[in-house]
Amino acid sequence: MDEIYRGSEWRKWDLHFHTPSSYDYQDGSVTNQDIIDGLFANNISVVAITDPRCAKSPDFEQST
């Protein structure tokens, strides 16, 4: 099968993104699924989660 060269492709990235797990996240009603749905709806291809001082992980809580 012949490949078609399409040249450069632009994709949307968000390289500074906070989640509800971040201590300073403002809207506690937002779920992770809401975030994922919004990213897909806006065609975001790559996300860098940058939650500062985040320690709400169940694994972390169990280990302390």
Residue, then its C-alpha position, 0 to 999 in steps of 0.5 A: m500500500d502506498e503511503i501518502y506524504r501529508g507534510s507537517e501536521w499540527r497538533k494541540w498540546d497543553l503543557h501546563f495542566h492542573t487536575p482536581s488532585s492539585y491542592d489549589y484546584q478551584d472547582g471541586s465538582v469537576t471529575n477526571q472524566d470531565i477533564i478527559d472528555g473536554l480534552f477530547a472535545n478540543n482535540i488536545s493530543v498531549v497533556a502535561i499534568t503539573d499539579p504542585r505538591c500533590a499528595k492525594s493519591p490513594d497509594f500515598e495515603q495508604s503508605t503513610 
